[in-house]
Amino acid sequence: MKVELDGKEVQTTETGFLVNLEDWNEDIAKVIAEQEEIELTERHWDVINYLRDEFINNKENQPNTRNMVKDIGKIWGEKIDTKTLFDLFPGNPSKQAGRIGGLPESRRKGGY
């Protein structure tokens, strides 16, 4: 996947994740989301910002979907389930939101 913004190509891996975390900004996120056919809403941004915060400020933590359900539910002040996150990011919430958020690809296995 190729990511281009203002005529400049941003380097990505074969699976579409940014090579350099520092290349990310909200405009890049919008380009990636558009390629993935996702229209970003406030809730999408909540998930993306949560994942970025976990990675950047919590020892490169990349939560799985189970942990995301708990944490995002607290952020939104409501009980949610995995379907809620899959409705936002049908390509797997932790991976797809992480890709849009400019994070490296997670290498963990399992843990829906």
Secondary structure, DSSP 8 states (H G I E B T S, - for coil): --EEETTEEE-B-TTS-BS-GGG--HHHHHHHHHHTT----HHHHHHHHHHHHHHHHTTT----HHHHHHHHHHHHTS---HHHHHHH-TT-HHHHHHHHTT----------
